[in-house]
C-alpha cells in the first residue's frame, strides 16, 4: 500500500474507521474514497487508475482506500453494496458516487466538476 512520505503523495492511503473523520470528512480538498476488498477482481483492476489519479491530481484531490472486510461499519454506514464503490466527499458531504471499475479518464470526467481548480501561475 502506498502512503504519504516526506510530504509527497505517492498514492492512495488506507483509512480506517478510527481515521475516517480526519482523513475524509475534515480536509479542505475533495476526498475520493475507494471502498474495496482484496478478493475483488474489479477492485484490483481499478487500483492502477486510482494510483495515477492520486499522484497526478494530488493538489486538487485526496484519494483514500477503505478495506470493507476490515471496516465493514464504514461500508454499511455509506450503503456500499457493490465493489468497488467510489464516493467523493467535499466538505464532509457525499457529492458523487460510482460503482464499478472505470478507467482514469472516466473517473476524472465523472468527478471532475468537484475538483479544486488549479491556480493559473
The 8 nearest C-alpha neighbors of each residue, nearest first, counted from 0:
[[1, 2, 12, 13, 11, 10, 64, 9],
 [0, 2, 10, 9, 12, 11, 3, 13],
 [3, 1, 12, 9, 10, 4, 11, 0],
 [2, 4, 8, 7, 9, 6, 5, 1],
 [3, 5, 6, 7, 2, 8, 9, 1],
 [4, 6, 7, 3, 8, 9, 2, 1],
 [7, 5, 4, 3, 8, 9, 2, 57],
 [8, 6, 5, 4, 3, 9, 57, 2],
 [7, 9, 3, 10, 54, 57, 6, 2],
 [8, 10, 2, 3, 54, 1, 7, 11],
 [11, 9, 50, 53, 1, 8, 54, 2],
 [10, 12, 63, 62, 53, 1, 50, 64],
 [13, 11, 63, 2, 64, 1, 14, 10],
 [12, 14, 64, 63, 65, 11, 15, 0],
 [15, 13, 65, 18, 64, 19, 63, 12],
 [16, 14, 17, 18, 19, 70, 65, 13],
 [15, 17, 19, 18, 70, 73, 14, 72],
 [16, 18, 15, 19, 20, 14, 21, 70],
 [19, 17, 15, 21, 16, 20, 14, 22],
 [20, 18, 16, 22, 23, 21, 15, 17],
 [19, 21, 24, 23, 22, 18, 25, 17],
 [22, 20, 25, 18, 19, 23, 24, 26],
 [21, 23, 19, 20, 18, 24, 25, 26],
 [24, 22, 19, 20, 30, 21, 25, 26],
 [23, 25, 91, 20, 21, 26, 22, 90],
 [24, 26, 21, 23, 20, 91, 22, 27],
 [27, 25, 28, 24, 23, 22, 90, 21],
 [28, 26, 90, 25, 29, 89, 24, 30],
 [27, 29, 26, 60, 59, 30, 61, 89],
 [28, 30, 89, 60, 88, 61, 114, 31],
 [31, 29, 61, 88, 87, 62, 60, 23],
 [30, 32, 87, 62, 86, 61, 63, 88],
 [33, 31, 63, 86, 85, 64, 62, 87],
 [32, 34, 64, 85, 35, 84, 65, 63],
 [35, 33, 65, 84, 83, 64, 66, 67],
 [34, 36, 83, 66, 42, 82, 67, 33],
 [37, 35, 66, 39, 38, 67, 68, 42],
 [36, 38, 39, 35, 43, 42, 66, 40],
 [37, 39, 36, 40, 42, 43, 35, 41],
 [38, 40, 42, 36, 41, 37, 43, 82],
 [41, 39, 43, 42, 44, 38, 37, 45],
 [42, 40, 44, 43, 39, 100, 45, 83],
 [41, 43, 45, 39, 83, 40, 44, 35],
 [42, 44, 40, 46, 41, 45, 39, 37],
 [45, 43, 41, 42, 46, 40, 100, 47],
 [44, 46, 42, 100, 43, 48, 47, 41],
 [45, 47, 49, 43, 48, 44, 50, 42],
 [48, 46, 50, 49, 45, 51, 44, 43],
 [49, 47, 103, 51, 50, 46, 45, 52],
 [50, 48, 52, 46, 51, 47, 53, 45],
 [49, 51, 10, 47, 53, 48, 52, 46],
 [52, 50, 48, 54, 49, 53, 55, 47],
 [53, 51, 49, 55, 54, 56, 50, 48],
 [52, 54, 50, 10, 51, 62, 57, 56],
 [53, 55, 51, 57, 52, 56, 10, 9],
 [54, 56, 52, 53, 57, 51, 58, 50],
 [55, 57, 59, 58, 52, 53, 60, 54],
 [58, 56, 60, 54, 59, 53, 55, 61],
 [57, 59, 56, 60, 117, 61, 55, 115],
 [60, 58, 115, 56, 57, 114, 28, 116],
 [61, 59, 29, 57, 56, 28, 30, 58],
 [60, 62, 30, 57, 31, 29, 53, 63],
 [63, 61, 31, 11, 53, 30, 32, 60],
 [64, 62, 11, 12, 32, 13, 33, 31],
 [63, 65, 33, 13, 32, 14, 34, 12],
 [66, 64, 34, 14, 67, 13, 33, 35],
 [65, 67, 35, 36, 69, 68, 70, 34],
 [68, 66, 71, 70, 69, 36, 35, 74],
 [67, 69, 66, 70, 71, 36, 35, 37],
 [68, 70, 66, 67, 71, 15, 65, 36],
 [71, 69, 67, 72, 68, 73, 66, 16],
 [70, 72, 67, 74, 73, 68, 75, 69],
 [73, 71, 75, 70, 74, 76, 16, 67],
 [74, 72, 76, 75, 71, 70, 77, 16],
 [75, 73, 79, 71, 77, 72, 76, 67],
 [74, 76, 78, 72, 73, 77, 79, 71],
 [77, 75, 73, 74, 78, 72, 79, 71],
 [78, 76, 74, 75, 79, 73, 72, 86],
 [79, 77, 75, 76, 74, 80, 73, 81],
 [78, 80, 74, 77, 81, 75, 84, 34],
 [79, 81, 78, 82, 74, 75, 84, 98],
 [82, 80, 79, 83, 84, 98, 99, 34],
 [83, 81, 84, 35, 99, 98, 42, 34],
 [82, 84, 35, 99, 42, 34, 98, 81],
 [85, 83, 98, 82, 34, 97, 33, 99],
 [84, 86, 33, 97, 32, 96, 34, 98],
 [87, 85, 96, 32, 95, 31, 88, 84],
 [86, 88, 31, 95, 30, 94, 93, 32],
 [89, 87, 93, 30, 92, 29, 94, 91],
 [88, 90, 29, 91, 92, 94, 93, 30],
 [89, 91, 92, 24, 27, 88, 25, 26],
 [90, 92, 24, 89, 88, 25, 93, 23],
 [93, 91, 88, 89, 90, 94, 24, 87],
 [92, 94, 88, 87, 95, 89, 86, 91],
 [95, 93, 87, 88, 92, 89, 96, 86],
 [96, 94, 87, 86, 93, 110, 97, 88],
 [97, 95, 86, 85, 87, 98, 94, 84],
 [96, 98, 85, 84, 99, 86, 95, 109],
 [99, 97, 84, 83, 85, 82, 81, 96],
 [100, 98, 83, 82, 84, 101, 97, 41],
 [99, 101, 45, 41, 83, 42, 102, 44],
 [100, 102, 105, 106, 99, 103, 45, 48],
 [103, 101, 105, 104, 48, 106, 100, 45],
 [102, 104, 48, 106, 105, 107, 101, 52],
 [103, 105, 107, 106, 102, 108, 101, 109],
 [106, 104, 108, 102, 107, 103, 101, 109],
 [107, 105, 103, 109, 108, 104, 101, 110],
 [106, 108, 111, 104, 110, 105, 109, 103],
 [107, 109, 105, 111, 106, 110, 104, 112],
 [108, 110, 106, 107, 111, 105, 112, 95],
 [111, 109, 107, 108, 112, 113, 106, 95],
 [112, 110, 107, 108, 114, 113, 109, 106],
 [111, 113, 114, 110, 109, 108, 115, 107],
 [114, 112, 111, 110, 115, 29, 89, 94],
 [115, 113, 111, 59, 112, 116, 60, 29],
 [114, 116, 59, 117, 113, 28, 60, 29],
 [117, 115, 114, 118, 59, 113, 119, 112],
 [116, 118, 119, 115, 59, 58, 114, 120],
 [119, 117, 116, 120, 115, 58, 59, 114],
 [118, 120, 117, 116, 115, 58, 59, 114],
 [119, 118, 117, 116, 58, 115, 59, 56]]
